[in-house]
Amino acid sequence: MTADWSPLRRELALWRADRATLPLWWRDDDAIAATPALAQLHDLVHDIGLPVHIAVIPALADQTLADAVADTPLFLPTVHGWAHENRAPNGQKKAEFGALHPDTPAQLHGGMAKLRGLFGDALLPVFVAPWNRLHPNILPHLVSAGHRIVSTFQPRPCRHPVAGLMAVNTHIDPIDWRGTRGLKPPAEIIAETVHQLAARRCGDTDATEPFGYLTHHLVHNVDIWSFSRRFLIELLEGGATSTPLTHTLKETS
């Protein structure tokens, strides 16, 4: 796997010339237990020194994951839906919370309670929508369940979708979900990153939103691991600032 990093390096040089700050955060979805893939994620996190926000599926999470988080301060647990169950009608895109169901409030409260029991105060009050899809009617129920941040995908259209809740999304996903389910062509990922960073720099999208990289450790192959390592290092060496959601939560309090 080879990549031409020069377009990204040129864009980051423009950020440095403008003395602009690029906040960076990393989210990894679908954690449920301590696995060899989680151990590999642990090694990568420590090698580059960037915290990873692990989106944990409450209904499936077990004590081995809680033990791994307790041993790894750079693992920041968040809430990933309830059971990561597709409840969308036939023919529609997958979603667990794509509509407000009678049991939705109970699932949201139950997910928070289950993960509080596993992680205690280490759990961040951050809701990560499965498949990055979430019906707007569910947002007030997230606040009622104790969440203060909601995360999906693509630049946020507004900072606060409802009172008491901030949106902090992810923006780059390296996996070709609709094709090979391996790594997208590196040139394509780099070009999309440059496009999004240029839009921020020019004021077309919210430059204060932490720029999010999205991974899924359980399905990574060698190329995805290798690209992710280099991609995050390029951003950090180019001037991006690690901005875990613990910092964002302090700003909202």
C-alpha positions in Angstrom: 0.0 0.0 0.0 1.5 3.3 -1.1 0.1 6.8 -0.9 1.0 10.2 -2.1 0.7 12.5 0.9 1.8 15.7 -0.8 -1.7 17.1 -1.4 -2.5 16.7 2.3 0.8 18.2 3.3 0.2 21.2 1.1 -3.2 21.8 2.6 -1.9 21.5 6.2 0.9 24.0 5.3 -1.8 26.5 4.4 -3.4 25.9 7.8 -0.1 26.6 9.5 0.5 29.7 7.3 -2.9 31.0 8.4 -2.1 30.1 12.0 -5.4 28.1 12.1 -6.1 25.4 14.5 -7.2 22.0 13.3 -8.8 20.0 16.2 -8.6 16.3 15.7 -10.5 13.4 17.3 -10.7 9.6 16.6 -13.7 7.4 16.9 -13.7 3.6 16.6 -17.1 1.8 16.4 -18.6 -1.5 17.5 -16.5 -2.4 20.5 -18.0 -5.2 22.7 -15.1 -7.2 24.2 -11.4 -7.6 24.6 -10.2 -9.2 21.3 -7.0 -9.5 19.3 -8.2 -6.6 17.1 -8.7 -4.4 20.3 -5.2 -5.3 21.3 -4.0 -4.1 18.0 -6.0 -0.9 18.4 -4.3 -0.5 21.8 -0.9 -0.8 20.3 -1.7 1.8 17.6 -3.1 4.3 20.1 0.0 4.1 22.2 2.3 4.3 19.3 0.9 7.6 18.1 -0.3 9.0 21.4 -3.8 9.9 20.2 -6.8 8.9 22.3 -9.5 6.8 20.6 -13.2 7.1 21.5 -14.5 3.5 21.4 -18.2 3.4 20.6 -19.5 0.5 22.7 -22.6 -1.5 22.0 -24.4 -1.6 25.4 -26.4 -4.8 24.9 -23.3 -6.8 23.9 -20.5 -5.3 26.0 -18.8 -7.5 28.6 -16.5 -7.2 31.5 -13.4 -7.9 29.4 -13.9 -4.7 27.6 -14.3 -2.8 30.8 -11.1 -4.3 32.1 -9.3 -3.2 28.9 -10.5 0.3 29.2 -9.5 0.5 32.9 -6.0 -0.5 31.8 -5.8 1.9 28.9 -6.4 5.6 29.7 -6.3 6.4 25.9 -9.5 4.3 25.4 -12.4 6.7 25.9 -15.7 4.7 26.0 -18.9 6.2 24.5 -22.4 4.7 23.9 -23.1 3.1 20.5 -26.9 2.7 20.3 -28.4 -0.2 22.2 -27.9 -3.5 20.4 -26.7 -2.3 16.9 -29.9 -3.9 15.6 -31.3 -2.8 12.2 -34.8 -1.6 12.8 -35.4 0.1 9.5 -38.2 -1.0 7.2 -37.4 -3.3 4.3 -35.9 -1.3 1.5 -34.6 1.5 3.7 -31.0 2.2 4.8 -29.9 0.4 8.0 -30.6 2.3 11.2 -31.3 1.4 14.8 -32.6 4.8 15.8 -33.9 5.9 12.4 -37.4 6.3 13.9 -38.8 6.9 17.4 -40.2 3.6 18.7 -42.2 3.0 21.9 -39.1 1.4 23.5 -36.6 4.0 22.4 -36.5 6.0 25.6 -36.0 2.8 27.6 -33.2 1.6 25.3 -31.4 5.0 25.6 -31.6 5.0 29.4 -30.8 1.3 29.6 -27.7 1.8 27.4 -26.4 4.5 29.6 -27.1 2.5 32.8 -25.4 -0.6 31.4 -22.2 1.1 30.4 -22.1 3.2 33.6 -22.1 -0.1 35.4 -19.2 -1.3 33.3 -17.1 1.8 33.0 -18.1 4.1 35.8 -17.0 7.7 35.5 -14.8 6.8 32.5 -17.9 6.6 30.3 -18.4 9.8 28.2 -22.0 11.0 27.8 -21.7 10.7 24.1 -24.2 8.9 21.8 -22.8 7.4 18.6 -25.6 6.5 16.3 -25.4 3.1 14.7 -24.8 3.3 11.0 -24.5 7.1 11.6 -28.3 7.5 11.2 -30.5 9.2 13.7 -34.1 10.6 13.5 -34.3 14.2 14.8 -37.2 13.2 17.1 -34.8 11.1 19.1 -32.5 14.0 20.1 -34.5 15.3 23.1 -34.6 11.7 24.4 -30.8 11.6 24.2 -30.7 14.7 26.5 -33.1 13.0 28.9 -30.9 9.9 29.1 -28.0 12.1 30.1 -26.1 12.5 26.8 -24.4 15.8 26.0 -22.8 15.0 22.7 -24.2 13.2 19.6 -22.0 11.9 16.8 -22.8 10.8 13.3 -20.9 11.4 10.0 -20.2 14.4 7.7 -19.8 18.0 8.8 -22.4 19.1 11.3 -25.0 21.5 9.9 -25.3 23.2 13.3 -23.4 23.1 16.6 -26.4 22.3 18.9 -29.2 20.3 17.2 -31.3 20.7 20.3 -30.8 22.5 23.6 -28.3 20.7 25.8 -26.8 18.6 23.1 -23.8 19.3 20.9 -23.0 17.6 17.6 -19.4 16.4 17.0 -19.3 14.2 13.9 -16.7 12.1 12.1 -15.7 13.0 8.6 -13.3 10.5 7.1 -13.9 6.7 6.9 -11.1 4.7 5.2 -13.3 1.5 4.6 -14.9 0.8 1.2 -18.1 -0.5 2.7 -20.0 -0.7 -0.6 -17.3 -2.5 -2.5 -14.4 -4.5 -1.3 -14.9 -3.8 2.4 -11.1 -3.2 2.5 -9.3 0.1 2.3 -10.6 2.7 -0.2 -8.0 3.9 -2.7 -5.6 6.0 -0.6 -5.6 8.8 -3.2 -9.4 9.0 -2.8 -9.2 9.3 1.0 -6.5 11.9 0.8 -8.5 13.9 -1.8 -11.6 13.9 0.3 -9.6 15.0 3.4 -8.1 17.9 1.5 -11.5 18.9 0.2 -13.0 18.9 3.6 -10.1 20.8 5.2 -10.2 23.4 2.4 -13.9 23.9 3.0 -13.2 24.5 6.7 -10.3 26.8 6.0 -12.4 28.9 3.6 -15.4 29.1 6.0 -17.8 26.9 4.1 -18.1 24.5 7.0 -17.7 24.7 10.7 -13.9 24.9 11.4 -14.5 24.7 15.2 -15.9 21.2 15.0 -13.2 18.6 15.8 -12.2 16.8 12.6 -13.1 13.1 13.1 -11.5 10.0 11.8 -13.7 6.9 11.9 -12.4 3.3 12.2 -13.9 -0.1 12.9 -11.1 -2.2 14.5 -13.0 -5.5 14.3 -12.9 -5.5 10.4 -9.5 -4.0 9.7 -7.1 -5.7 7.4 -3.4 -4.9 7.2 -3.9 -2.1 4.7 -6.5 -0.3 6.9 -4.3 -0.5 9.9 -1.2 0.7 8.0 -3.1 3.6 6.3 -4.7 4.7 9.6 -1.4 4.9 11.4 0.2 7.0 8.6 -2.9 9.2 8.1 -3.2 10.1 11.8 0.6 10.7 12.0 0.5 13.0 8.9 -2.3 15.1 10.5 -0.5 15.4 13.8 2.8 16.2 12.3 1.1 18.7 10.0 -0.2 20.7 12.9 -3.5 19.1 13.9 -4.2 19.2 17.7 -5.5 16.2 19.6 -8.9 17.2 20.9 -10.6 14.4 22.8 -14.2 14.9 23.6 -13.3 15.2 27.3 -12.1 18.7 26.3 -15.3 19.4 24.4 -17.4 18.3 27.3 -15.6 20.8 29.6 -16.4 23.6 27.2 -20.1 22.7 27.3 -20.4 22.5 31.1 
